[in-house]
């Protein structure tokens, strides 16, 4: 038995003539199977869209660049735009969950900025240099907030 492409949680699959024998008609009935998908450690299914979360370094968030992203068919290279925010999603068209008709849905790649847990002395100095020369305040819109 093959599970058809695009089967999702709760999809019913009918197996004709594989059920119990009907004593009156002497014919076999059908069996219905219900698909149960186990959670995956990288991919989640949101409706017809496949979603994965990919960590990026702070410098990749600021400068942009190319990163490798997992897909069901293997890794692909995706371009990160400069200034991407943590939690922002990018779309990979046609790289998602297969549909029963044979086409593919999209895959959303949610980027999460992952700051390093440990820094070398040189990295710490460079981050401190950036901090002292920063010209923008990401919290400036919060300065006059009141209830």
N, C-alpha and C positions, 0 to 999 in steps of 0.2 A: 504494500500500500504506500502511495506517495501522498504527502500533504501538499495541497496545491499552493503555488506561489501567492503571496498576499494574505495568507491565513493569519488572522489576528485572534486575540483573546476572545473566546466565546463563539468562534466560527464553528458551524456544524458541518461535518463531513459525512456523507451518506455512502455506505457500502452496500450496494444492491446484492441481495441473495446470500448474504453472509450471516444472517440472523438465525433464529431458531426455526425449526420445522413446524409448520402449521399442520396439526393432525388431521384436519378436515380436508384441506386442499393438497396436502403432501408437498407443499412448496415452501421454500425458505423465505423468511422475511428479511427485512433490512436491518442493519445496525447503524446507529447514528453516533458518531464520535464528536465530542466537544473539545476544541483546542484550548489548551492551558499553556500560556507562555510564562516561563520562569524569568525573573529579572536578570538583566545583563549588567556586567560591571562597568560598561562604557556607554552603551546605547539605551535610550528609552524611546518608547513609541508614544507619540502624542497625536491621537487621531490617525491621520495618514502620513504624518511627518515623523521622521526619525531624528532624534535629538542626541547630541553628545556634548559634553563639557570638556574644553581643552584649556589647560593652564598655559599662560604666557608670562614671560619675564617683564618687569617694568620697562626696560629699554625697548622691548618689542612693542609695547603699548604706545610708547612715545614716538618712536621712529618708524614703526611699521616694519614690514618685511615679509618674507615667505616662511611659512611653517608647514610641517607635515601633519596631516589630519587623518585619523582612521575612518574608513568607510567599510561597508559590508564587503566590498570587492577588493579591499586593500588600501594602503595609504595613498593619499593624493596631496599635492602641494597647493596650498591656498595662500593668497596674498592678503596680508593684514594691512588695512589703511593706517596711516599715522594718526595718533590721537584716539585710538579705539578705547572705549570705556569697559571696565569690568562689568560683566553681565550682558554686554551687547551680543547679539546673535548675527551670524553671517550665513547666507544660504548657499548650499551646493545643489544646484538643480540636477535632478535625475540621479542622485546618488543615494536616495532613501529607500524606503520599504517598497518591495514590489507590489504591484496591483494584480488582481486576478486576471486582468486583460493583457498582462505582459509588460506594461510600461512601469516606470519607476517613479516614486514620489520624490520629494526633496529631503535633504538632510540639513538640519539647522546645527550650526556649530556655535555654541555659547562659549565666549572667551572669558576667562577668569584670570585676573592679574594675580600672580603668585609671587609675593616678595620673597627673597632668599631668607632662609632661617639663619644662616651663618654667612659672614662677610669676611673677606680677606682685609688686611689693613689698607691696601690700595683701594679696594672697592668702597670701604667705609669713607676714606678721604674723598673719593670722587663724588659719592652721594652727598657728603657734607658740603662740598664745593657747589654742587648743583643747588642745594638747599639755600646757601647764602646768596646765590646769584639769581634765584627764582624771581621772575617779574610778575607772576600772576598768583592770585589767591583763590584756590578752588572753593573756598567757603565764604567769599565776599558777599554772596547773596543772602547769607544768614546773619549778617551783622546787625540788622535792625528788626529782627523777627521778635514779635511780642504776642502774647495771648490776650 
